[in-house]
Amino acid sequence: MWKTIRQLREEREESEMQLADALGATPQDIQDLEQGSASPAVERLRLLTEHVGVRDDDSDLEPGHEPSLGERLGNALMP
């Protein structure tokens, strides 16, 4: 199951402000990302995947494995 940015933030028990501080963003930026009204820049996506502790360059998965968090976030944020 793919997780949203909000689910990832809530699992870490972080406020929007805490995640915003970690990503060099504003709480409004986080709200926009969580609501799908904005997509993160590549650098912010990299910071997000590092912040939650998952590599975003894990692209050589064997068949049958789930995509990396970076791939899932990228796919989830595409319209």
The first five atom37 places (N, CA, C, CB, O) and aatype in JSON, in Angstrom:
{
  "aatype": [12, 17, 11, 16, 9, 1, 5, 10, 1, 6, 6, 1, 6, 6, 15, 6, 12, 5, 10, 0, 3, 0, 10, 7, 0, 16, 14, 5, 3, 9, 5, 3, 10, 6, 5, 7, 15, 0, 15, 14, 0, 19, 6, 1, 10, 1, 10, 10, 16, 6, 8, 19, 7, 19, 1, 3, 3, 3, 15, 3, 10, 6, 14, 7, 8, 6, 14, 15, 10, 7, 6, 1, 10, 7, 2, 0, 10, 12, 14],
  "atom_mask": [
    [1, 1, 1, 1, 1],
    [1, 1, 1, 1, 1],
    [1, 1, 1, 1, 1],
    [1, 1, 1, 1, 1],
    [1, 1, 1, 1, 1],
    [1, 1, 1, 1, 1],
    [1, 1, 1, 1, 1],
    [1, 1, 1, 1, 1],
    [1, 1, 1, 1, 1],
    [1, 1, 1, 1, 1],
    [1, 1, 1, 1, 1],
    [1, 1, 1, 1, 1],
    [1, 1, 1, 1, 1],
    [1, 1, 1, 1, 1],
    [1, 1, 1, 1, 1],
    [1, 1, 1, 1, 1],
    [1, 1, 1, 1, 1],
    [1, 1, 1, 1, 1],
    [1, 1, 1, 1, 1],
    [1, 1, 1, 1, 1],
    [1, 1, 1, 1, 1],
    [1, 1, 1, 1, 1],
    [1, 1, 1, 1, 1],
    [1, 1, 1, 0, 1],
    [1, 1, 1, 1, 1],
    [1, 1, 1, 1, 1],
    [1, 1, 1, 1, 1],
    [1, 1, 1, 1, 1],
    [1, 1, 1, 1, 1],
    [1, 1, 1, 1, 1],
    [1, 1, 1, 1, 1],
    [1, 1, 1, 1, 1],
    [1, 1, 1, 1, 1],
    [1, 1, 1, 1, 1],
    [1, 1, 1, 1, 1],
    [1, 1, 1, 0, 1],
    [1, 1, 1, 1, 1],
    [1, 1, 1, 1, 1],
    [1, 1, 1, 1, 1],
    [1, 1, 1, 1, 1],
    [1, 1, 1, 1, 1],
    [1, 1, 1, 1, 1],
    [1, 1, 1, 1, 1],
    [1, 1, 1, 1, 1],
    [1, 1, 1, 1, 1],
    [1, 1, 1, 1, 1],
    [1, 1, 1, 1, 1],
    [1, 1, 1, 1, 1],
    [1, 1, 1, 1, 1],
    [1, 1, 1, 1, 1],
    [1, 1, 1, 1, 1],
    [1, 1, 1, 1, 1],
    [1, 1, 1, 0, 1],
    [1, 1, 1, 1, 1],
    [1, 1, 1, 1, 1],
    [1, 1, 1, 1, 1],
    [1, 1, 1, 1, 1],
    [1, 1, 1, 1, 1],
    [1, 1, 1, 1, 1],
    [1, 1, 1, 1, 1],
    [1, 1, 1, 1, 1],
    [1, 1, 1, 1, 1],
    [1, 1, 1, 1, 1],
    [1, 1, 1, 0, 1],
    [1, 1, 1, 1, 1],
    [1, 1, 1, 1, 1],
    [1, 1, 1, 1, 1],
    [1, 1, 1, 1, 1],
    [1, 1, 1, 1, 1],
    [1, 1, 1, 0, 1],
    [1, 1, 1, 1, 1],
    [1, 1, 1, 1, 1],
    [1, 1, 1, 1, 1],
    [1, 1, 1, 0, 1],
    [1, 1, 1, 1, 1],
    [1, 1, 1, 1, 1],
    [1, 1, 1, 1, 1],
    [1, 1, 1, 1, 1],
    [1, 1, 1, 1, 1]
  ],
  "atom_positions": [
    [[0.83, -1.18, 0.0], [0.0, 0.0, 0.0], [0.88, 1.25, 0.0], [-0.95, -0.01, 1.21], [1.82, 1.35, 0.79]],
    [[0.58, 2.15, -0.85], [1.35, 3.39, -0.92], [0.9, 4.33, 0.17], [1.2, 4.06, -2.29], [-0.28, 4.38, 0.53]],
    [[1.83, 5.07, 0.7], [1.52, 6.01, 1.77], [1.62, 7.44, 1.25], [2.48, 5.8, 2.97], [2.44, 7.76, 0.39]],
    [[0.76, 8.27, 1.79], [0.8, 9.68, 1.43], [1.81, 10.4, 2.3], [-0.59, 10.33, 1.57], [2.28, 9.87, 3.31]],
    [[2.14, 11.6, 1.9], [3.07, 12.41, 2.7], [2.48, 12.63, 4.09], [3.36, 13.77, 2.01], [3.2, 12.59, 5.08]],
    [[1.19, 12.87, 4.15], [0.55, 13.08, 5.45], [0.68, 11.83, 6.32], [-0.94, 13.44, 5.27], [0.97, 11.95, 7.51]],
    [[0.46, 10.65, 5.75], [0.59, 9.42, 6.54], [2.02, 9.25, 7.04], [0.18, 8.2, 5.7], [2.23, 8.86, 8.19]],
    [[2.99, 9.53, 6.2], [4.39, 9.43, 6.62], [4.68, 10.39, 7.76], [5.33, 9.71, 5.43], [5.34, 10.04, 8.74]],
    [[4.17, 11.62, 7.64], [4.39, 12.62, 8.68], [3.72, 12.18, 9.99], [3.85, 13.99, 8.24], [4.32, 12.28, 11.06]],
    [[2.49, 11.7, 9.89], [1.77, 11.3, 11.09], [2.4, 10.08, 11.75], [0.31, 11.02, 10.76], [2.41, 9.98, 12.97]],
    [[2.93, 9.15, 10.96], [3.62, 7.98, 11.54], [4.82, 8.41, 12.36], [4.05, 7.01, 10.43], [5.17, 7.77, 13.36]],
    [[5.46, 9.48, 11.94], [6.63, 10.0, 12.65], [6.21, 10.92, 13.8], [7.55, 10.75, 11.69], [7.05, 11.44, 14.54]],
    [[4.89, 11.11, 13.94], [4.35, 12.0, 14.97], [4.93, 13.41, 14.87], [4.62, 11.43, 16.37], [5.29, 14.03, 15.87]],
    [[5.02, 13.89, 13.63], [5.53, 15.23, 13.37], [4.39, 16.16, 13.02], [6.58, 15.2, 12.24], [3.39, 15.76, 12.42]],
    [[4.56, 17.41, 13.4], [3.61, 18.43, 12.99], [3.99, 18.91, 11.6], [3.57, 19.61, 14.01], [5.09, 18.63, 11.12]],
    [[3.09, 19.64, 10.96], [3.42, 20.24, 9.67], [4.63, 21.15, 9.82], [2.22, 21.02, 9.1], [5.49, 21.19, 8.93]],
    [[4.7, 21.87, 10.92], [5.82, 22.79, 11.17], [7.14, 22.03, 11.28], [5.58, 23.61, 12.45], [8.15, 22.46, 10.73]],
    [[7.14, 20.9, 11.98], [8.38, 20.13, 12.12], [8.85, 19.59, 10.77], [8.16, 18.97, 13.1], [10.04, 19.65, 10.47]],
    [[7.93, 19.08, 9.96], [8.32, 18.58, 8.65], [8.78, 19.73, 7.76], [7.16, 17.82, 7.98], [9.74, 19.6, 7.01]],
    [[8.08, 20.84, 7.85], [8.48, 22.02, 7.07], [9.9, 22.45, 7.42], [7.5, 23.19, 7.31], [10.71, 22.73, 6.53]],
    [[10.21, 22.5, 8.71], [11.56, 22.87, 9.14], [12.6, 21.9, 8.6], [11.63, 22.92, 10.67], [13.67, 22.32, 8.16]],
    [[12.3, 20.61, 8.63], [13.24, 19.6, 8.16], [13.49, 19.71, 6.66], [12.74, 18.22, 8.5], [14.57, 19.36, 6.18]],
    [[12.49, 20.19, 5.91], [12.62, 20.26, 4.45], [12.96, 21.67, 3.95], [11.34, 19.8, 3.8], [13.09, 21.88, 2.75]],
    [[13.09, 22.61, 4.87], [13.34, 23.98, 4.45], [12.15, 24.58, 3.72], [0.0, 0.0, 0.0], [12.29, 25.3, 2.74]],
    [[10.96, 24.26, 4.22], [9.72, 24.69, 3.6], [8.89, 25.43, 4.64], [8.94, 23.49, 3.0], [9.31, 25.63, 5.77]],
    [[7.7, 25.83, 4.23], [6.76, 26.46, 5.15], [5.65, 25.46, 5.47], [6.18, 27.77, 4.55], [5.45, 24.51, 4.72]],
    [[4.93, 25.66, 6.57], [3.78, 24.79, 6.84], [2.77, 24.8, 5.69], [3.1, 25.22, 8.14], [2.14, 23.78, 5.41]],
    [[2.61, 25.96, 5.04], [1.69, 26.04, 3.9], [2.18, 25.15, 2.75], [1.54, 27.5, 3.42], [1.37, 24.52, 2.07]],
    [[3.5, 25.09, 2.54], [4.05, 24.19, 1.51], [3.68, 22.75, 1.82], [5.6, 24.34, 1.42], [3.3, 21.99, 0.92]],
    [[3.78, 22.37, 3.09], [3.46, 21.0, 3.49], [1.97, 20.73, 3.29], [3.85, 20.76, 4.96], [1.6, 19.67, 2.79]],
    [[1.13, 21.69, 3.66], [-0.31, 21.52, 3.43], [-0.61, 21.34, 1.95], [-1.08, 22.73, 3.98], [-1.41, 20.48, 1.58]],
    [[0.04, 22.14, 1.1], [-0.17, 22.03, -0.35], [0.26, 20.66, -0.86], [0.6, 23.14, -1.1], [-0.43, 20.07, -1.7]],
    [[1.38, 20.16, -0.37], [1.85, 18.84, -0.79], [0.89, 17.75, -0.33], [3.25, 18.56, -0.23], [0.55, 16.85, -1.1]],
    [[0.44, 17.85, 0.91], [-0.45, 16.83, 1.46], [-1.82, 16.83, 0.77], [-0.61, 17.04, 2.95], [-2.45, 15.78, 0.65]],
    [[-2.26, 17.99, 0.34], [-3.56, 18.1, -0.32], [-3.48, 17.84, -1.82], [-4.16, 19.47, -0.07], [-4.5, 17.74, -2.49]],
    [[-2.25, 17.73, -2.34], [-2.08, 17.46, -3.75], [-2.2, 18.68, -4.64], [0.0, 0.0, 0.0], [-2.29, 18.56, -5.86]],
    [[-2.2, 19.86, -4.04], [-2.3, 21.07, -4.85], [-0.93, 21.57, -5.29], [-3.01, 22.16, -4.08], [-0.84, 22.59, -5.99]],
    [[0.13, 20.88, -4.9], [1.49, 21.2, -5.32], [2.3, 19.92, -5.38], [2.16, 22.23, -4.36], [2.0, 18.95, -4.68]],
    [[3.3, 19.91, -6.21], [4.23, 18.79, -6.31], [5.59, 19.26, -5.83], [4.31, 18.23, -7.76], [5.99, 20.39, -6.09]],
    [[6.32, 18.39, -5.14], [7.63, 18.81, -4.63], [8.67, 18.87, -5.74], [8.11, 17.87, -3.54], [8.65, 18.08, -6.69]],
    [[9.57, 19.81, -5.61], [10.73, 19.86, -6.5], [11.58, 18.64, -6.21], [11.54, 21.18, -6.31], [11.46, 18.02, -5.15]],
    [[12.43, 18.29, -7.15], [13.27, 17.11, -7.0], [14.1, 17.17, -5.73], [14.18, 16.95, -8.21], [14.22, 16.18, -5.01]],
    [[14.67, 18.32, -5.44], [15.49, 18.45, -4.23], [14.66, 18.24, -2.97], [16.16, 19.84, -4.2], [15.12, 17.59, -2.03]],
    [[13.45, 18.77, -2.95], [12.6, 18.6, -1.77], [12.16, 17.14, -1.64], [11.36, 19.52, -1.85], [12.06, 16.63, -0.53]],
    [[11.92, 16.46, -2.76], [11.57, 15.05, -2.72], [12.74, 14.24, -2.17], [11.18, 14.54, -4.13], [12.53, 13.31, -1.38]],
    [[13.96, 14.59, -2.56], [15.15, 13.92, -2.04], [15.26, 14.13, -0.53], [16.43, 14.44, -2.75], [15.53, 13.19, 0.22]],
    [[15.04, 15.37, -0.08], [15.1, 15.66, 1.36], [14.02, 14.89, 2.12], [14.93, 17.16, 1.61], [14.27, 14.4, 3.22]],
    [[12.83, 14.79, 1.53], [11.75, 14.06, 2.18], [12.1, 12.59, 2.34], [10.46, 14.21, 1.38], [11.9, 12.02, 3.41]],
    [[12.61, 11.97, 1.29], [12.94, 10.55, 1.38], [14.09, 10.32, 2.37], [13.31, 9.99, -0.01], [14.11, 9.32, 3.08]],
    [[15.05, 11.24, 2.41], [16.12, 11.12, 3.42], [15.56, 11.3, 4.82], [17.24, 12.15, 3.16], [15.95, 10.58, 5.74]],
    [[14.67, 12.24, 4.97], [14.1, 12.53, 6.29], [13.34, 11.34, 6.85], [13.17, 13.74, 6.21], [13.41, 11.08, 8.05]],
    [[12.63, 10.62, 6.01], [11.88, 9.46, 6.5], [12.72, 8.19, 6.48], [10.63, 9.25, 5.67], [12.24, 7.12, 6.86]],
    [[13.98, 8.3, 6.04], [14.91, 7.19, 6.16], [14.86, 6.16, 5.05], [0.0, 0.0, 0.0], [15.18, 4.99, 5.28]],
    [[14.47, 6.57, 3.85], [14.42, 5.65, 2.73], [15.17, 6.26, 1.56], [12.95, 5.32, 2.33], [15.04, 7.45, 1.28]],
    [[15.97, 5.44, 0.89], [16.7, 5.92, -0.28], [15.73, 6.14, -1.43], [17.8, 4.91, -0.69], [14.8, 5.36, -1.63]],
    [[15.96, 7.22, -2.18], [15.09, 7.49, -3.33], [15.7, 6.98, -4.63], [14.83, 8.99, -3.44], [15.09, 7.14, -5.69]],
    [[16.87, 6.37, -4.58], [17.51, 5.89, -5.8], [17.47, 4.37, -5.91], [18.95, 6.37, -5.86], [18.23, 3.78, -6.67]],
    [[16.59, 3.76, -5.16], [16.48, 2.3, -5.16], [15.63, 1.86, -6.35], [15.85, 1.8, -3.83], [14.47, 1.51, -6.19]],
    [[16.22, 1.87, -7.53], [15.46, 1.6, -8.75], [15.75, 0.23, -9.34], [15.76, 2.66, -9.78], [15.12, -0.16, -10.32]],
    [[16.68, -0.51, -8.77], [17.04, -1.82, -9.33], [16.4, -2.95, -8.54], [18.56, -1.99, -9.36], [17.06, -3.93, -8.2]],
    [[15.12, -2.81, -8.25], [14.42, -3.84, -7.49], [14.13, -5.04, -8.37], [13.12, -3.29, -6.91], [13.87, -4.91, -9.57]],
    [[14.17, -6.2, -7.78], [13.85, -7.42, -8.51], [12.35, -7.51, -8.73], [14.36, -8.67, -7.75], [11.58, -6.92, -7.97]],
    [[11.91, -8.24, -9.78], [10.48, -8.4, -10.0], [9.8, -8.96, -8.75], [10.21, -9.32, -11.21], [10.35, -9.81, -8.06]],
    [[8.62, -8.45, -8.49], [7.87, -8.91, -7.33], [8.06, -8.06, -6.1], [0.0, 0.0, 0.0], [7.31, -8.18, -5.14]],
    [[9.07, -7.18, -6.11], [9.27, -6.29, -4.97], [8.52, -4.99, -5.19], [10.77, -6.01, -4.74], [8.3, -4.57, -6.33]],
    [[8.13, -4.36, -4.1], [7.46, -3.08, -4.19], [8.45, -2.0, -4.61], [6.79, -2.71, -2.86], [9.65, -2.13, -4.34]],
    [[7.97, -0.94, -5.26], [8.85, 0.16, -5.63], [9.37, 0.88, -4.39], [8.13, 1.16, -6.56], [8.77, 0.78, -3.32]],
    [[10.47, 1.59, -4.54], [11.03, 2.35, -3.43], [10.09, 3.48, -3.03], [12.42, 2.91, -3.79], [9.18, 3.83, -3.79]],
    [[10.3, 4.04, -1.86], [9.48, 5.14, -1.4], [9.58, 6.31, -2.37], [9.9, 5.57, 0.01], [8.57, 6.96, -2.66]],
    [[10.77, 6.58, -2.87], [10.94, 7.68, -3.82], [10.1, 7.48, -5.06], [0.0, 0.0, 0.0], [9.47, 8.42, -5.55]],
    [[10.08, 6.27, -5.58], [9.26, 5.97, -6.75], [7.78, 6.08, -6.41], [9.59, 4.57, -7.29], [7.0, 6.62, -7.19]],
    [[7.4, 5.59, -5.26], [5.99, 5.65, -4.85], [5.55, 7.09, -4.65], [5.77, 4.85, -3.56], [4.46, 7.48, -5.07]],
    [[6.4, 7.9, -4.0], [6.04, 9.3, -3.82], [5.94, 10.01, -5.16], [7.06, 10.01, -2.91], [5.01, 10.78, -5.41]],
    [[6.91, 9.75, -6.02], [6.89, 10.36, -7.34], [5.64, 9.99, -8.11], [0.0, 0.0, 0.0], [5.02, 10.85, -8.74]],
    [[5.27, 8.72, -8.07], [4.07, 8.26, -8.77], [2.81, 8.82, -8.13], [4.0, 6.73, -8.79], [1.86, 9.18, -8.83]],
    [[2.8, 8.91, -6.81], [1.6, 9.38, -6.12], [1.37, 10.87, -6.38], [1.72, 9.12, -4.62], [0.23, 11.34, -6.34]],
    [[2.44, 11.6, -6.64], [2.31, 13.04, -6.82], [2.08, 13.43, -8.27], [3.53, 13.73, -6.29], [1.85, 14.6, -8.57]],
    [[2.15, 12.46, -9.17], [1.89, 12.74, -10.58], [0.39, 12.84, -10.78], [2.5, 11.66, -11.5], [-0.35, 12.02, -10.23]],
    [[-0.07, 13.83, -11.56], [-1.53, 13.95, -11.79], [-2.07, 12.79, -12.59], [-1.85, 15.24, -12.5], [-3.27, 12.75, -12.86]]
  ]
}
